Amino acid sequence: MSTAGEARLARWERKVEWPLTVLAVLFLAAYAWQVLDDHAAAHLPLEIVLWLVWAVFAADYVIRFAFAVDKFRFLRTHLFELAAVVLPMVRQLRVLRLITVITLLNKKFQHKIRQRVSIYVAGVTLIFGFCASLAVLDAERHAENASITTFGDALWWTMTTMSTVGYGDRYPVTGEGRLVAALLMVGGIALLGVITGTIASWLVEKLRGVEEAELETAQELRNLRAEIAELRAELGARRTG
């Protein structure tokens, strides 16, 4: 019974993987258009598109929860998606469903773990940063005493926040903007940790490779010396013979 349920869940996830990815890209495009063009005549249609895509993601979550055999484990391992479904008023969280795109690209590099990490880090950083910039601009632009009023301001604030520099020349003043800031700070620290770990791993492997090459060279020299010694011994034996 459990095996059948897991198989149904796996089949469903394979079936909807690409359609949901396309919808995620559509969601990001519609949301970016709505935020960057604040006076767009298509504001209402774009809002309808955003809610329809959210409804599809919510339905997908409910269906996968129904197929899951271990319901508690499913909830525990899909907390982010649960928050995006339960808290639809925080629209900015839902754009992170685009991480699916990174997962799909990652499949091409399953045999190269470092390339997988690099793709994850680069992709998640770009998506996370772009979405955070849109989110904080959407939350702050019309607030009183706001210092983040353009997309350029939002990008600058995002870069300084993710890198933990925090100049303080731009900062959120709304509750929603501060929520975005909190998520961005936590995500930035995590990404920096992954990047640092990846670089450290690469350096260790390179140093290990140099040491192994030196050991191989030393072993080859010892073998050559042993062969030369044997040849000398044979020549000496022939001469005396």
Order of alpha helices (4+ residues) and beta strands (2+ residues): alpha-alpha-alpha-alpha-alpha-alpha-alpha-alpha-alpha
